[in-house]
Amino acid sequence: MSFADILECTIDFEGQKLAEQLTHYLLVLSGIASFIVGYSMQSMQMLLIVFAAGLALTALVVIPPWPMYNKHPQPFLQPQDTNEKKE
């Protein structure tokens, strides 16, 4: 396994859609949770801590190329022989 294979981040179109949906849902949920915690404790610091934790969780779920993001890969076209004569 080479260094390029480690950095290879391939996800398919359905995986991109799933990652985008998860990003929206997790950020909205962490925003709501942070507002509730901050409001109930009357602490802006707790609001920011809870939101930062939600942001870190979202990044951990969405940024790495998990296998769930590559369940529907698109097949590539087969290379054509360019040496054949065109008639």
MODELLER restraints for C-alpha pairs under 7 A, 6 or more apart:
rsr = mdl.restraints
at = mdl.atoms
rsr.add(forms.Gaussian(group=physical.xy_distance, feature=features.Distance(at['CA:9:A'], at['CA:65:A']), mean=5.55, stdev=0.5))
rsr.add(forms.Gaussian(group=physical.xy_distance, feature=features.Distance(at['CA:10:A'], at['CA:65:A']), mean=6.65, stdev=0.5))
rsr.add(forms.Gaussian(group=physical.xy_distance, feature=features.Distance(at['CA:11:A'], at['CA:65:A']), mean=6.55, stdev=0.5))
rsr.add(forms.Gaussian(group=physical.xy_distance, feature=features.Distance(at['CA:11:A'], at['CA:69:A']), mean=5.27, stdev=0.5))
rsr.add(forms.Gaussian(group=physical.xy_distance, feature=features.Distance(at['CA:11:A'], at['CA:70:A']), mean=4.74, stdev=0.5))
rsr.add(forms.Gaussian(group=physical.xy_distance, feature=features.Distance(at['CA:12:A'], at['CA:69:A']), mean=6.48, stdev=0.5))
rsr.add(forms.Gaussian(group=physical.xy_distance, feature=features.Distance(at['CA:12:A'], at['CA:70:A']), mean=5.22, stdev=0.5))
rsr.add(forms.Gaussian(group=physical.xy_distance, feature=features.Distance(at['CA:12:A'], at['CA:72:A']), mean=6.17, stdev=0.5))
rsr.add(forms.Gaussian(group=physical.xy_distance, feature=features.Distance(at['CA:12:A'], at['CA:73:A']), mean=5.33, stdev=0.5))
rsr.add(forms.Gaussian(group=physical.xy_distance, feature=features.Distance(at['CA:14:A'], at['CA:72:A']), mean=6.75, stdev=0.5))
rsr.add(forms.Gaussian(group=physical.xy_distance, feature=features.Distance(at['CA:15:A'], at['CA:69:A']), mean=3.84, stdev=0.5))
rsr.add(forms.Gaussian(group=physical.xy_distance, feature=features.Distance(at['CA:15:A'], at['CA:70:A']), mean=5.84, stdev=0.5))
rsr.add(forms.Gaussian(group=physical.xy_distance, feature=features.Distance(at['CA:16:A'], at['CA:69:A']), mean=6.92, stdev=0.5))
rsr.add(forms.Gaussian(group=physical.xy_distance, feature=features.Distance(at['CA:19:A'], at['CA:62:A']), mean=5.61, stdev=0.5))
rsr.add(forms.Gaussian(group=physical.xy_distance, feature=features.Distance(at['CA:23:A'], at['CA:58:A']), mean=6.27, stdev=0.5))
rsr.add(forms.Gaussian(group=physical.xy_distance, feature=features.Distance(at['CA:23:A'], at['CA:62:A']), mean=6.73, stdev=0.5))
rsr.add(forms.Gaussian(group=physical.xy_distance, feature=features.Distance(at['CA:26:A'], at['CA:58:A']), mean=6.04, stdev=0.5))
rsr.add(forms.Gaussian(group=physical.xy_distance, feature=features.Distance(at['CA:27:A'], at['CA:54:A']), mean=6.78, stdev=0.5))
rsr.add(forms.Gaussian(group=physical.xy_distance, feature=features.Distance(at['CA:27:A'], at['CA:55:A']), mean=6.67, stdev=0.5))
rsr.add(forms.Gaussian(group=physical.xy_distance, feature=features.Distance(at['CA:27:A'], at['CA:58:A']), mean=6.92, stdev=0.5))
rsr.add(forms.Gaussian(group=physical.xy_distance, feature=features.Distance(at['CA:30:A'], at['CA:51:A']), mean=5.68, stdev=0.5))
rsr.add(forms.Gaussian(group=physical.xy_distance, feature=features.Distance(at['CA:30:A'], at['CA:54:A']), mean=4.99, stdev=0.5))
rsr.add(forms.Gaussian(group=physical.xy_distance, feature=features.Distance(at['CA:31:A'], at['CA:51:A']), mean=6.03, stdev=0.5))
rsr.add(forms.Gaussian(group=physical.xy_distance, feature=features.Distance(at['CA:34:A'], at['CA:47:A']), mean=4.77, stdev=0.5))
rsr.add(forms.Gaussian(group=physical.xy_distance, feature=features.Distance(at['CA:34:A'], at['CA:50:A']), mean=5.11, stdev=0.5))
rsr.add(forms.Gaussian(group=physical.xy_distance, feature=features.Distance(at['CA:34:A'], at['CA:51:A']), mean=5.32, stdev=0.5))
rsr.add(forms.Gaussian(group=physical.xy_distance, feature=features.Distance(at['CA:35:A'], at['CA:47:A']), mean=6.00, stdev=0.5))
rsr.add(forms.Gaussian(group=physical.xy_distance, feature=features.Distance(at['CA:37:A'], at['CA:46:A']), mean=6.97, stdev=0.5))
rsr.add(forms.Gaussian(group=physical.xy_distance, feature=features.Distance(at['CA:37:A'], at['CA:47:A']), mean=6.28, stdev=0.5))
rsr.add(forms.Gaussian(group=physical.xy_distance, feature=features.Distance(at['CA:38:A'], at['CA:44:A']), mean=5.79, stdev=0.5))
rsr.add(forms.Gaussian(group=physical.xy_distance, feature=features.Distance(at['CA:38:A'], at['CA:46:A']), mean=5.48, stdev=0.5))
rsr.add(forms.Gaussian(group=physical.xy_distance, feature=features.Distance(at['CA:38:A'], at['CA:47:A']), mean=4.28, stdev=0.5))
